[in-house]
Amino acid sequence: MSKKFTYGAKPLKKDLRDRLYHRHVLLGATGAESIPSTPYRASGTVSDRDQGTSNFCTNYGVVAMAEREDSEAYSREYNAKCESEMLGYDMASQGCDMRTALSVPVKYGLLLQNLAPFSWKDKGDQFAADPTNWPGISDTQAAPYKHPAFTWIVPNNGMDYFDACRSVLFDKRPNGSLVTATPWFASWENPPTNGILPMPLPGEQPSGWHCSEEFGQDIVDGQLVIVDNSWQGENFGVRGEVYFTRAVFNYAMSFQGAAAGTLDKIDPDAISPVQKKVLGLLQQVLVLLQKMLGIIKAQNQ
């Protein structure tokens, strides 16, 4: 039997000011057929993969992305503290949305793990998420490790969520990953030996919401899958990994409030107005060409 977990993700509310991820389109991945299906996993190490019974899933996901890209070990507890400040409540008891979680490295930065004054595993998650328990110097120490931006990943160019996320993983190689916040189901608590999460049972309601890191793709039992690190320890799934098939991943992402996002190392807004206009025009041309090619292909069938 697997352990019982509590989950800290909350459904995402729409915000028209959010930035969407289209950089992979500009770099030439114009469709799902252009994304290699060969197995790969993002390089880099993640300093803690066992979330246990903590609600810190959003912190684990966001910190993991930053650790892979920066080759540093960061504090999950500091991220939780910052989330509580931004939300105005104790995120450990009420959960956190992905927009807030991804905003922490942009607004506050990331705190090196060896500078954290305590661990939630010693003090408890609610103690760690309480800003009043943190010394003021922590914000100063975290500031040098800010990330410039985050972006959402959405279906585009005829891709579904499965291929859109694979496209971003391919674009961000070798050490880039992404996070998703989706409903979590009781039928996923005991994965089969191959690690492939099953389609939820008909009428099955989510047991909660969970944030996890997607950091590669593989072929398992002949199926192309996205590799998921769900923070439940080395004894869960296949050495801590579970796998999403296209159908199950798209089903999870179909729920209102589900989200996929990633940290950026380059701020998309930190370019000149002329460059932004040129990139915008190029994007429109690419979309138009893709539509024309689709019409031609349909006429020839």
Backbone as CSV, one residue per row, in Angstrom:
resi,resn,N_x,N_y,N_z,CA_x,CA_y,CA_z,C_x,C_y,C_z
1,MET,0.842,-1.201,0.000,0.000,0.000,0.000,0.876,1.250,0.000
2,SER,0.489,2.226,-0.770,1.249,3.476,-0.796,0.859,4.336,0.397
3,LYS,1.718,5.307,0.720,1.384,6.268,1.753,0.219,7.144,1.288
4,LYS,-0.488,7.727,2.239,-1.536,8.680,1.902,-0.951,10.084,1.943
5,PHE,-1.257,10.861,0.948,-0.636,12.169,0.811,-1.674,13.277,0.873
6,THR,-1.243,14.410,1.359,-2.040,15.615,1.216,-1.384,16.459,0.139
7,TYR,-2.162,17.220,-0.569,-1.641,17.946,-1.718,-1.875,19.433,-1.567
8,GLY,-0.915,20.206,-2.059,-0.950,21.634,-1.812,-1.253,22.507,-3.003
9,ALA,-1.558,21.924,-4.169,-1.843,22.748,-5.343,-3.299,23.200,-5.331
10,LYS,-3.543,24.376,-5.911,-4.902,24.882,-6.062,-5.150,25.170,-7.543
11,PRO,-6.386,25.035,-8.008,-6.688,25.335,-9.412,-6.299,26.765,-9.771
12,LEU,-5.868,26.959,-11.012,-5.412,28.266,-11.488,-6.584,29.070,-12.039
13,LYS,-6.625,30.343,-11.705,-7.610,31.250,-12.282,-6.981,31.992,-13.460
14,LYS,-7.760,32.236,-14.490,-7.240,32.882,-15.694,-6.838,34.327,-15.418
15,ASP,-5.788,34.743,-16.082,-5.318,36.120,-15.999,-4.780,36.492,-17.376
16,LEU,-5.448,37.416,-18.044,-5.088,37.764,-19.423,-3.704,38.395,-19.523
17,ARG,-3.119,38.795,-18.403,-1.783,39.397,-18.435,-0.672,38.356,-18.480
18,ASP,-1.019,37.088,-18.335,-0.003,36.049,-18.290,0.713,35.897,-19.632
19,ARG,1.953,35.481,-19.550,2.784,35.258,-20.738,2.688,33.790,-21.149
20,LEU,2.485,33.545,-22.424,2.402,32.189,-22.936,3.710,31.802,-23.624
21,TYR,3.976,30.513,-23.645,5.253,30.019,-24.155,5.142,29.744,-25.655
22,HIS,5.776,30.579,-26.441,5.797,30.376,-27.887,7.218,30.360,-28.432
23,ARG,8.207,30.429,-27.542,9.577,30.517,-28.030,9.967,29.284,-28.844
24,HIS,9.448,28.113,-28.450,9.806,26.906,-29.184,9.288,26.951,-30.617
25,VAL,8.197,27.678,-30.842,7.692,27.840,-32.206,8.679,28.670,-33.030
26,LEU,9.170,29.756,-32.453,10.121,30.605,-33.162,11.422,29.893,-33.442
27,LEU,11.778,28.891,-32.626,13.011,28.150,-32.845,12.824,27.011,-33.833
28,GLY,11.618,26.853,-34.362,11.457,25.928,-35.467,10.636,24.689,-35.194
29,ALA,10.183,24.473,-33.962,9.341,23.311,-33.704,7.915,23.658,-34.118
30,THR,7.613,23.459,-35.400,6.358,23.949,-35.955,5.218,22.950,-35.852
31,GLY,5.471,21.792,-35.289,4.413,20.814,-35.147,4.911,19.611,-34.385
32,ALA,3.974,18.749,-33.986,4.351,17.595,-33.181,5.331,16.695,-33.914
33,GLU,5.220,16.653,-35.254,6.094,15.765,-36.017,7.557,16.178,-35.937
34,SER,7.824,17.433,-35.536,9.202,17.912,-35.455,9.852,17.612,-34.112
35,ILE,9.111,17.036,-33.161,9.652,16.732,-31.843,10.113,15.276,-31.836
36,PRO,11.397,15.014,-31.647,11.868,13.625,-31.623,11.162,12.819,-30.536
37,SER,10.925,11.552,-30.794,10.273,10.687,-29.807,11.276,9.825,-29.060
38,THR,12.565,10.062,-29.276,13.581,9.285,-28.578,13.566,9.628,-27.088
39,PRO,13.801,8.634,-26.230,13.773,8.884,-24.782,14.855,9.874,-24.348
40,TYR,14.510,10.758,-23.436,15.495,11.632,-22.796,14.921,12.157,-21.491
41,ARG,15.811,12.509,-20.603,15.451,13.116,-19.331,16.323,14.336,-19.118
42,ALA,15.744,15.363,-18.508,16.516,16.568,-18.219,17.682,16.215,-17.297
43,SER,18.826,16.778,-17.581,19.996,16.541,-16.751,19.910,17.404,-15.497
44,GLY,20.922,17.318,-14.653,20.922,18.079,-13.417,20.305,17.290,-12.275
45,THR,20.644,17.645,-11.076,20.172,16.915,-9.910,19.069,17.689,-9.187
46,VAL,18.208,16.948,-8.511,17.160,17.511,-7.665,17.488,17.085,-6.242
47,SER,17.605,18.033,-5.329,18.173,17.747,-4.018,17.241,16.990,-3.077
48,ASP,15.937,17.001,-3.347,15.003,16.303,-2.460,13.816,15.823,-3.273
49,ARG,13.627,14.504,-3.330,12.538,13.954,-4.133,11.439,13.333,-3.273
50,ASP,11.559,13.430,-1.957,10.580,12.778,-1.089,9.786,13.821,-0.320
51,GLN,8.638,14.202,-0.883,7.806,15.223,-0.279,7.133,14.710,0.993
52,GLY,6.950,13.417,1.099,6.292,12.861,2.274,4.865,13.353,2.412
53,THR,4.466,13.774,3.608,3.092,14.227,3.831,2.989,15.748,3.795
54,SER,4.009,16.421,3.283,3.979,17.872,3.218,3.024,18.351,2.139
55,ASN,2.543,19.575,2.305,1.738,20.223,1.274,2.600,20.986,0.274
56,PHE,3.904,20.804,0.321,4.818,21.662,-0.431,5.020,21.236,-1.884
57,CYS,4.025,20.666,-2.533,4.240,20.178,-3.896,4.588,21.307,-4.860
58,THR,3.978,22.488,-4.704,4.318,23.589,-5.613,5.761,24.031,-5.407
59,ASN,6.228,23.993,-4.163,7.613,24.370,-3.884,8.583,23.341,-4.448
60,TYR,8.235,22.069,-4.323,9.093,21.029,-4.855,9.220,21.143,-6.375
61,GLY,8.115,21.417,-7.055,8.161,21.518,-8.506,8.952,22.708,-8.987
62,VAL,8.684,23.883,-8.434,9.359,25.104,-8.876,10.846,25.053,-8.540
63,VAL,11.170,24.599,-7.331,12.581,24.528,-6.933,13.333,23.518,-7.796
64,ALA,12.697,22.405,-8.134,13.362,21.402,-8.965,13.783,21.988,-10.307
65,MET,12.882,22.743,-10.956,13.233,23.373,-12.234,14.456,24.267,-12.079
66,ALA,14.455,25.087,-11.037,15.562,26.021,-10.824,16.852,25.272,-10.505
67,GLU,16.753,24.209,-9.715,17.956,23.439,-9.371,18.599,22.833,-10.604
68,ARG,17.794,22.295,-11.502,18.347,21.700,-12.718,19.058,22.752,-13.567
69,GLU,18.434,23.914,-13.716,18.998,24.929,-14.600,20.192,25.649,-13.975
70,ASP,20.183,25.814,-12.646,21.210,26.615,-11.981,22.332,25.784,-11.379
71,SER,22.152,24.465,-11.323,23.130,23.578,-10.673,23.363,23.980,-9.224
72,GLU,22.281,24.315,-8.533,22.325,24.679,-7.116,21.254,23.879,-6.374
73,ALA,21.407,23.780,-5.061,20.378,23.181,-4.205,19.672,24.305,-3.459
74,TYR,18.349,24.398,-3.611,17.579,25.488,-3.034,16.606,24.985,-1.971
75,SER,16.165,25.907,-1.124,15.268,25.607,-0.017,13.810,25.608,-0.463
76,ARG,13.127,24.477,-0.253,11.683,24.436,-0.492,10.936,25.284,0.540
77,GLU,11.473,25.299,1.770,10.821,26.012,2.856,10.757,27.512,2.569
78,TYR,11.817,28.062,1.992,11.823,29.498,1.695,10.743,29.834,0.665
79,ASN,10.592,28.979,-0.339,9.539,29.217,-1.320,8.165,29.227,-0.669
80,ALA,7.955,28.317,0.298,6.672,28.257,0.999,6.442,29.533,1.799
81,LYS,7.473,30.027,2.440,7.361,31.283,3.197,6.932,32.417,2.283
82,CYS,7.553,32.506,1.122,7.236,33.585,0.176,5.818,33.445,-0.365
83,GLU,5.387,32.209,-0.622,4.012,32.000,-1.075,3.027,32.510,-0.034
84,SER,3.299,32.211,1.240,2.406,32.679,2.304,2.333,34.198,2.335
85,GLU,3.478,34.865,2.135,3.478,36.328,2.111,2.638,36.861,0.962
86,MET,2.776,36.256,-0.218,2.055,36.736,-1.391,0.558,36.464,-1.282
87,LEU,0.199,35.341,-0.675,-1.210,34.952,-0.595,-1.931,35.580,0.586
88,GLY,-1.173,35.956,1.611,-1.796,36.525,2.789,-2.399,35.493,3.724
89,TYR,-2.006,34.225,3.554,-2.442,33.172,4.466,-1.394,32.067,4.490
90,ASP,-1.551,31.130,5.415,-0.620,30.019,5.557,-0.850,29.024,4.421
91,MET,0.050,29.010,3.435,-0.168,28.141,2.282,-0.121,26.654,2.654
92,ALA,0.571,26.317,3.756,0.663,24.910,4.135,-0.686,24.335,4.540
93,SER,-1.592,25.173,5.002,-2.904,24.669,5.406,-3.977,24.934,4.364
94,GLN,-3.717,25.863,3.420,-4.744,26.213,2.438,-4.317,25.987,0.990
95,GLY,-3.060,25.635,0.752,-2.622,25.352,-0.603,-2.187,26.589,-1.365
96,CYS,-1.618,26.377,-2.535,-1.075,27.471,-3.336,-1.356,27.234,-4.808
97,ASP,-1.652,28.302,-5.529,-1.846,28.195,-6.972,-0.493,28.303,-7.673
98,MET,-0.439,27.835,-8.905,0.841,27.794,-9.628,1.346,29.177,-9.997
99,ARG,0.447,30.132,-10.234,0.904,31.479,-10.589,1.730,32.072,-9.442
100,THR,1.230,31.916,-8.225,1.975,32.402,-7.068,3.285,31.648,-6.909
101,ALA,3.237,30.324,-7.048,4.441,29.504,-6.875,5.529,29.894,-7.872
102,LEU,5.147,30.118,-9.131,6.128,30.480,-10.156,6.585,31.926,-10.021
103,SER,5.796,32.748,-9.353,6.183,34.146,-9.165,7.264,34.316,-8.108
104,VAL,7.400,33.355,-7.198,8.367,33.495,-6.112,9.798,33.662,-6.630
105,PRO,10.299,32.795,-7.543,11.672,32.992,-8.023,11.856,34.291,-8.802
106,VAL,10.771,34.837,-9.348,10.855,36.093,-10.095,10.861,37.284,-9.138
107,LYS,10.006,37.259,-8.130,9.866,38.389,-7.211,10.887,38.356,-6.073
108,TYR,11.114,37.177,-5.493,11.978,37.057,-4.316,13.354,36.467,-4.639
109,GLY,13.386,35.469,-5.531,14.598,34.713,-5.768,14.513,33.353,-5.103
110,LEU,15.667,32.695,-4.972,15.727,31.364,-4.379,16.832,31.347,-3.331
111,LEU,16.571,30.665,-2.218,17.525,30.625,-1.117,18.320,29.332,-1.175
112,LEU,19.645,29.442,-1.164,20.476,28.249,-1.143,20.093,27.378,0.050
113,GLN,20.035,26.091,-0.189,19.571,25.170,0.843,20.421,25.244,2.113
114,ASN,21.734,25.445,1.952,22.596,25.469,3.136,22.463,26.759,3.948
115,LEU,21.681,27.727,3.425,21.429,28.963,4.172,20.077,28.955,4.874
116,ALA,19.278,27.936,4.627,17.961,27.853,5.255,18.129,27.607,6.749
117,PRO,17.418,28.342,7.614,17.602,28.199,9.057,16.993,26.930,9.639
118,PHE,16.132,26.241,8.865,15.519,25.006,9.361,14.906,24.244,8.194
119,SER,14.484,23.025,8.461,13.808,22.178,7.486,12.384,21.904,7.946
120,TRP,11.457,21.829,7.005,10.078,21.512,7.370,9.984,20.112,7.962
121,LYS,10.935,19.241,7.606,10.900,17.872,8.120,11.191,17.844,9.620
122,ASP,11.869,18.868,10.105,12.151,18.974,11.542,11.087,19.814,12.263
123,LYS,10.661,20.891,11.615,9.775,21.858,12.275,8.302,21.716,11.897
124,GLY,8.019,20.991,10.823,6.651,20.907,10.344,6.402,21.907,9.227
125,ASP,5.478,21.579,8.325,5.264,22.432,7.155,4.619,23.765,7.512
126,GLN,3.737,23.798,8.492,3.102,25.062,8.848,4.092,26.021,9.503
127,PHE,5.004,25.502,10.311,6.047,26.346,10.892,6.921,26.926,9.785
128,ALA,7.315,26.079,8.833,8.212,26.521,7.757,7.551,27.541,6.847
129,ALA,6.219,27.459,6.681,5.512,28.369,5.783,5.108,29.676,6.450
130,ASP,5.387,29.818,7.722,5.017,31.024,8.460,6.119,32.073,8.333
131,PRO,5.860,33.186,7.655,6.905,34.201,7.453,7.492,34.756,8.748
132,THR,6.735,34.714,9.846,7.243,35.278,11.095,8.377,34.449,11.685
133,ASN,8.575,33.232,11.185,9.653,32.382,11.684,10.948,32.545,10.895
134,TRP,10.935,33.463,9.928,12.093,33.611,9.050,12.862,34.899,9.356
135,PRO,14.205,34.824,9.370,15.001,36.042,9.555,14.958,36.909,8.310
136,GLY,15.009,38.217,8.495,14.933,39.138,7.363,16.055,38.970,6.369
137,ILE,17.198,38.450,6.809,18.346,38.311,5.913,18.090,37.301,4.809
138,SER,17.119,36.411,4.991,16.856,35.376,3.983,16.477,35.990,2.639
139,ASP,15.673,37.052,2.643,15.287,37.699,1.391,16.504,38.306,0.693
140,THR,17.418,38.878,1.461,18.639,39.443,0.890,19.497,38.344,0.284
141,GLN,19.574,37.197,0.955,20.385,36.085,0.462,19.781,35.436,-0.778
142,ALA,18.459,35.504,-0.916,17.783,34.868,-2.055,17.802,35.730,-3.303
143,ALA,17.884,37.041,-3.137,17.748,37.970,-4.268,18.708,37.701,-5.421
144,PRO,19.986,37.328,-5.185,20.885,37.087,-6.315,20.477,35.909,-7.197
145,TYR,19.560,35.091,-6.729,19.177,33.886,-7.477,17.785,34.019,-8.092
146,LYS,17.394,35.245,-8.398,16.113,35.460,-9.064,16.154,34.914,-10.492
147,HIS,14.991,34.482,-10.968,14.816,34.123,-12.372,14.003,35.239,-13.032
148,PRO,14.275,35.529,-14.292,13.676,36.717,-14.909,12.189,36.605,-15.203
149,ALA,11.675,35.398,-15.420,10.277,35.303,-15.863,9.803,33.862,-15.763
150,PHE,8.494,33.694,-15.876,7.909,32.370,-16.073,6.870,32.483,-17.168
151,THR,6.573,31.363,-17.817,5.574,31.368,-18.886,4.704,30.129,-18.779
152,TRP,3.471,30.256,-19.264,2.557,29.128,-19.312,2.717,28.373,-20.622
153,ILE,2.418,27.098,-20.574,2.485,26.236,-21.762,1.060,25.868,-22.143
154,VAL,0.681,26.179,-23.357,-0.679,25.909,-23.808,-0.624,25.226,-25.167
155,PRO,-1.673,24.489,-25.529,-1.716,23.887,-26.869,-1.674,24.971,-27.938
156,ASN,-0.879,24.765,-28.952,-0.815,25.709,-30.069,-0.247,25.002,-31.280
157,ASN,-0.359,25.621,-32.449,0.133,25.018,-33.697,-0.453,23.628,-33.931
158,GLY,-1.674,23.418,-33.495,-2.302,22.119,-33.690,-1.866,21.075,-32.684
159,MET,-0.996,21.453,-31.734,-0.553,20.500,-30.727,-1.588,20.390,-29.607
160,ASP,-1.624,19.225,-28.970,-2.382,19.084,-27.733,-1.447,19.406,-26.567
161,TYR,-1.942,19.292,-25.334,-1.097,19.579,-24.170,0.116,18.654,-24.120
162,PHE,-0.092,17.396,-24.476,0.988,16.404,-24.421,2.153,16.836,-25.299
163,ASP,1.863,17.203,-26.547,2.936,17.595,-27.459,3.462,18.993,-27.167
164,ALA,2.608,19.899,-26.684,3.088,21.228,-26.325,4.131,21.138,-25.216
165,CYS,3.882,20.286,-24.232,4.849,20.124,-23.145,6.102,19.399,-23.626
166,ARG,5.948,18.404,-24.481,7.140,17.741,-25.045,7.969,18.738,-25.847
167,SER,7.292,19.639,-26.552,7.984,20.645,-27.347,8.831,21.557,-26.471
168,VAL,8.264,21.975,-25.335,9.010,22.847,-24.426,10.186,22.102,-23.804
169,LEU,9.973,20.851,-23.418,11.074,20.052,-22.879,12.203,19.917,-23.902
170,PHE,11.827,19.706,-25.153,12.835,19.604,-26.217,13.562,20.928,-26.397
171,ASP,12.815,22.021,-26.359,13.407,23.350,-26.526,14.377,23.675,-25.395
172,LYS,14.050,23.259,-24.175,14.830,23.639,-23.004,15.935,22.633,-22.662
173,ARG,16.158,21.646,-23.499,17.244,20.700,-23.221,18.582,21.430,-23.095
174,PRO,19.564,20.892,-22.317,19.516,19.565,-21.695,18.998,19.557,-20.267
175,ASN,18.803,20.726,-19.651,18.500,20.715,-18.218,17.238,21.488,-17.869
176,GLY,16.326,21.619,-18.822,15.089,22.343,-18.548,13.924,21.399,-18.298
177,SER,13.072,21.743,-17.344,11.875,20.947,-17.066,10.681,21.887,-16.917
178,LEU,9.539,21.345,-16.598,8.330,22.146,-16.419,7.521,21.554,-15.281
179,VAL,6.540,22.313,-14.806,5.660,21.821,-13.748,4.217,21.865,-14.219
180,THR,3.431,20.951,-13.692,2.001,20.929,-13.971,1.245,20.882,-12.643
181,ALA,0.084,21.490,-12.616,-0.835,21.373,-11.491,-2.132,20.795,-12.039
182,THR,-2.498,19.631,-11.558,-3.676,18.931,-12.070,-4.425,18.273,-10.921
183,PRO,-5.660,17.858,-11.194,-6.318,17.002,-10.203,-5.496,15.730,-9.991
184,TRP,-5.596,15.162,-8.805,-4.949,13.893,-8.484,-6.037,12.914,-8.062
185,PHE,-5.885,11.653,-8.492,-6.944,10.674,-8.291,-6.487,9.531,-7.399
186,ALA,-7.428,8.970,-6.663,-7.109,7.836,-5.785,-6.562,6.660,-6.579
187,SER,-7.006,6.518,-7.828,-6.538,5.402,-8.660,-5.090,5.562,-9.073
188,TRP,-4.480,6.723,-8.788,-3.056,6.936,-9.090,-2.169,6.663,-7.882
189,GLU,-2.761,6.345,-6.732,-1.965,6.175,-5.521,-1.138,4.893,-5.534
190,ASN,-1.553,3.916,-6.316,-0.832,2.644,-6.405,-0.549,2.324,-7.870
191,PRO,0.477,2.965,-8.462,0.760,2.759,-9.887,1.118,1.305,-10.175
192,PRO,0.828,0.829,-11.385,1.242,-0.523,-11.766,2.763,-0.609,-11.838
193,THR,3.272,-1.810,-12.004,4.725,-2.013,-11.983,5.443,-1.270,-13.103
194,ASN,4.742,-1.005,-14.223,5.399,-0.263,-15.307,5.376,1.246,-15.088
195,GLY,4.689,1.705,-14.044,4.688,3.127,-13.693,3.721,3.984,-14.472
196,ILE,2.974,3.422,-15.429,2.051,4.212,-16.241,0.771,4.470,-15.450
197,LEU,0.461,5.740,-15.204,-0.753,6.085,-14.469,-1.982,5.737,-15.306
198,PRO,-2.965,5.063,-14.715,-4.142,4.659,-15.482,-5.104,5.816,-15.708
199,MET,-5.954,5.660,-16.700,-7.047,6.604,-16.871,-7.972,6.478,-15.658
200,PRO,-8.334,7.599,-15.024,-9.253,7.520,-13.880,-10.531,6.766,-14.235
201,LEU,-11.114,6.129,-13.236,-12.324,5.353,-13.451,-13.473,6.258,-13.887
202,PRO,-14.423,5.752,-14.656,-15.576,6.573,-15.062,-16.285,7.166,-13.849
203,GLY,-16.460,8.460,-13.865,-17.135,9.135,-12.775,-16.272,9.379,-11.549
204,GLU,-15.004,8.956,-11.578,-14.135,9.144,-10.419,-13.826,10.628,-10.220
205,GLN,-14.024,11.098,-9.013,-13.750,12.484,-8.680,-12.332,12.624,-8.130
206,PRO,-11.658,13.749,-8.394,-10.310,13.934,-7.868,-10.293,13.891,-6.341
207,SER,-9.214,13.337,-5.788,-9.040,13.338,-4.340,-8.362,14.616,-3.868
208,GLY,-7.868,15.421,-4.804,-7.197,16.676,-4.488,-6.503,17.194,-5.731
209,TRP,-5.671,18.198,-5.547,-4.860,18.740,-6.634,-3.389,18.601,-6.253
210,HIS,-2.562,18.398,-7.272,-1.152,18.121,-6.999,-0.285,18.781,-8.065
211,CYS,0.873,19.260,-7.649,1.854,19.843,-8.567,3.028,18.888,-8.684
212,SER,3.443,18.581,-9.907,4.573,17.684,-10.113,5.449,18.205,-11.240
213,GLU,6.648,17.661,-11.330,7.623,18.083,-12.336,7.629,17.099,-13.494
214,GLU,7.510,17.620,-14.703,7.664,16.804,-15.914,9.055,17.107,-16.476
215,PHE,9.887,16.079,-16.595,11.281,16.365,-16.932,11.842,15.486,-18.050
216,GLY,10.973,14.885,-18.847,11.479,14.113,-19.977,10.390,13.271,-20.602
217,GLN,10.805,12.433,-21.518,9.881,11.517,-22.164,10.563,10.165,-22.304
218,ASP,9.752,9.123,-22.483,10.286,7.774,-22.612,9.301,6.946,-23.415
219,ILE,9.709,5.758,-23.755,8.809,4.784,-24.382,8.696,3.615,-23.432
220,VAL,7.502,3.405,-22.901,7.252,2.364,-21.912,6.180,1.436,-22.450
221,ASP,6.505,0.160,-22.543,5.574,-0.835,-23.096,5.019,-0.380,-24.439
222,GLY,5.889,0.194,-25.262,5.513,0.607,-26.608,4.769,1.918,-26.690
223,GLN,4.570,2.604,-25.564,3.829,3.868,-25.565,4.757,5.038,-25.260
224,LEU,4.603,6.125,-26.010,5.337,7.348,-25.728,4.713,8.002,-24.492
225,VAL,5.538,8.316,-23.498,5.020,8.871,-22.239,5.850,10.069,-21.820
226,ILE,5.233,10.946,-21.027,5.935,12.026,-20.345,6.347,11.517,-18.971
227,VAL,7.596,11.794,-18.597,8.143,11.316,-17.322,7.809,12.325,-16.233
228,ASP,7.213,11.837,-15.147,6.707,12.683,-14.078,7.417,12.357,-12.769
229,ASN,7.841,13.404,-12.057,8.375,13.256,-10.712,7.346,13.840,-9.758
230,SER,6.624,12.978,-9.051,5.495,13.453,-8.251,5.828,13.592,-6.775
231,TRP,7.116,13.525,-6.399,7.584,13.843,-5.032,7.139,12.835,-3.987
232,GLN,6.918,11.593,-4.371,6.426,10.626,-3.397,7.480,9.571,-3.048
233,GLY,8.746,9.844,-3.341,9.813,8.979,-2.874,10.212,7.897,-3.858
234,GLU,11.377,7.296,-3.621,11.954,6.308,-4.524,11.128,5.032,-4.610
235,ASN,10.271,4.777,-3.625,9.473,3.553,-3.623,8.149,3.713,-4.359
236,PHE,7.882,4.900,-4.894,6.633,5.149,-5.605,6.877,5.006,-7.100
237,GLY,6.020,4.252,-7.802,6.182,4.086,-9.235,7.456,3.333,-9.558
238,VAL,8.209,3.851,-10.518,9.479,3.242,-10.930,10.609,4.123,-10.413
239,ARG,11.138,3.782,-9.253,12.223,4.556,-8.618,11.856,6.039,-8.505
240,GLY,10.622,6.303,-8.121,10.180,7.676,-7.931,9.547,8.316,-9.147
241,GLU,9.583,7.651,-10.292,8.972,8.180,-11.513,7.629,7.513,-11.773
242,VAL,6.697,8.264,-12.348,5.502,7.695,-12.957,5.361,8.310,-14.338
243,TYR,4.475,7.735,-15.158,4.421,8.118,-16.566,3.007,8.445,-17.014
244,PHE,2.912,9.502,-17.815,1.644,9.920,-18.397,1.614,9.546,-19.877
245,THR,0.632,8.767,-20.289,0.379,8.597,-21.711,-0.311,9.848,-22.238
246,ARG,-0.400,9.960,-23.531,-1.052,11.128,-24.136,-2.486,11.280,-23.619
247,ALA,-3.239,10.184,-23.633,-4.651,10.264,-23.263,-4.822,10.689,-21.802
248,VAL,-4.035,10.116,-20.908,-4.183,10.425,-19.489,-3.691,11.835,-19.191
249,PHE,-2.583,12.245,-19.822,-2.057,13.589,-19.600,-3.058,14.643,-20.076
250,ASN,-3.595,14.467,-21.275,-4.558,15.433,-21.794,-5.831,15.453,-20.956
251,TYR,-6.213,14.296,-20.416,-7.388,14.251,-19.545,-7.139,15.061,-18.274
252,ALA,-5.971,14.879,-17.669,-5.644,15.620,-16.449,-5.602,17.120,-16.703
253,MET,-5.081,17.513,-17.864,-4.960,18.927,-18.194,-6.273,19.526,-18.669
254,SER,-7.300,18.701,-18.881,-8.576,19.207,-19.393,-9.426,19.846,-18.301
255,PHE,-9.072,19.646,-17.032,-9.872,20.185,-15.949,-9.663,21.695,-15.837
256,GLN,-10.735,22.412,-15.590,-10.634,23.853,-15.408,-9.741,24.152,-14.207
257,GLY,-8.725,24.962,-14.428,-7.769,25.280,-13.379,-6.460,24.539,-13.501
258,ALA,-6.394,23.491,-14.341,-5.124,22.796,-14.569,-4.169,23.720,-15.318
259,ALA,-2.876,23.569,-15.058,-1.904,24.478,-15.660,-0.561,23.795,-15.845
260,ALA,0.163,24.246,-16.864,1.542,23.815,-17.092,2.381,25.072,-17.278
261,GLY,3.512,25.145,-16.607,4.350,26.334,-16.699,5.813,26.001,-16.536
262,THR,6.672,26.976,-16.845,8.108,26.773,-16.739,8.799,28.095,-16.431
263,LEU,9.965,28.014,-15.805,10.781,29.196,-15.560,11.610,29.508,-16.793
264,ASP,11.829,30.785,-17.039,12.679,31.213,-18.147,13.989,31.758,-17.620
265,LYS,15.070,31.467,-18.325,16.369,32.048,-17.981,16.567,33.391,-18.676
266,ILE,15.787,33.632,-19.747,15.852,34.896,-20.476,14.491,35.555,-20.396
267,ASP,14.436,36.806,-19.991,13.174,37.518,-19.881,12.664,37.872,-21.277
268,PRO,11.528,37.322,-21.699,11.010,37.650,-23.027,10.724,39.139,-23.212
269,ASP,10.532,39.866,-22.105,10.257,41.291,-22.220,11.527,42.137,-22.258
270,ALA,12.679,41.522,-21.998,13.930,42.277,-21.930,14.574,42.396,-23.308
271,ILE,13.786,42.774,-24.287,14.287,43.014,-25.638,13.698,44.330,-26.123
272,SER,14.290,44.877,-27.160,13.859,46.186,-27.631,12.463,46.109,-28.252
273,PRO,11.730,47.223,-28.292,10.408,47.230,-28.919,10.439,46.777,-30.378
274,VAL,11.513,47.129,-31.071,11.627,46.717,-32.474,11.738,45.202,-32.569
275,GLN,12.602,44.622,-31.724,12.745,43.171,-31.729,11.431,42.481,-31.383
276,LYS,10.720,43.028,-30.404,9.451,42.432,-30.010,8.453,42.472,-31.168
277,LYS,8.448,43.593,-31.905,7.524,43.707,-33.028,7.892,42.727,-34.137
278,VAL,9.195,42.605,-34.402,9.659,41.666,-35.434,9.295,40.236,-35.053
279,LEU,9.552,39.881,-33.776,9.213,38.542,-33.321,7.712,38.294,-33.407
280,GLY,6.923,39.301,-33.069,5.481,39.162,-33.162,5.023,38.942,-34.596
281,LEU,5.616,39.700,-35.540,5.275,39.525,-36.953,5.696,38.153,-37.461
282,LEU,6.891,37.707,-37.040,7.344,36.374,-37.435,6.389,35.306,-36.930
283,GLN,5.919,35.488,-35.710,4.974,34.534,-35.145,3.697,34.492,-35.980
284,GLN,3.181,35.660,-36.372,1.971,35.709,-37.181,2.186,35.050,-38.535
285,VAL,3.361,35.285,-39.137,3.670,34.670,-40.438,3.722,33.151,-40.304
286,LEU,4.364,32.666,-39.225,4.450,31.224,-39.018,3.062,30.610,-38.872
287,VAL,2.214,31.252,-38.086,0.867,30.732,-37.885,0.095,30.720,-39.201
288,LEU,0.232,31.798,-39.984,-0.453,31.876,-41.276,0.032,30.778,-42.221
289,LEU,1.360,30.583,-42.289,1.916,29.541,-43.154,1.426,28.159,-42.740
290,GLN,1.369,27.938,-41.429,0.905,26.640,-40.951,-0.552,26.406,-41.325
291,LYS,-1.368,27.452,-41.249,-2.769,27.317,-41.646,-2.878,27.016,-43.138
292,MET,-2.063,27.719,-43.957,-2.083,27.494,-45.402,-1.646,26.072,-45.744
293,LEU,-0.578,25.604,-45.060,-0.123,24.246,-45.307,-1.192,23.239,-44.910
294,GLY,-1.910,23.531,-43.833,-2.976,22.638,-43.414,-4.096,22.567,-44.432
295,ILE,-4.438,23.731,-45.037,-5.480,23.756,-46.068,-5.041,22.980,-47.289
296,ILE,-3.785,23.197,-47.715,-3.255,22.485,-48.902,-3.241,20.986,-48.654
297,LYS,-2.801,20.585,-47.455,-2.744,19.163,-47.120,-4.132,18.546,-47.150
298,ALA,-5.126,19.281,-46.628,-6.498,18.770,-46.598,-7.055,18.628,-48.015
299,GLN,-6.717,19.573,-48.896,-7.230,19.520,-50.280,-6.619,18.348,-51.054
300,ASN,-5.388,17.972,-50.699,-4.706,16.906,-51.419,-5.076,15.513,-50.922
301,GLN,-5.802,15.467,-49.815,-6.178,14.148,-49.266,-7.424,13.598,-49.937
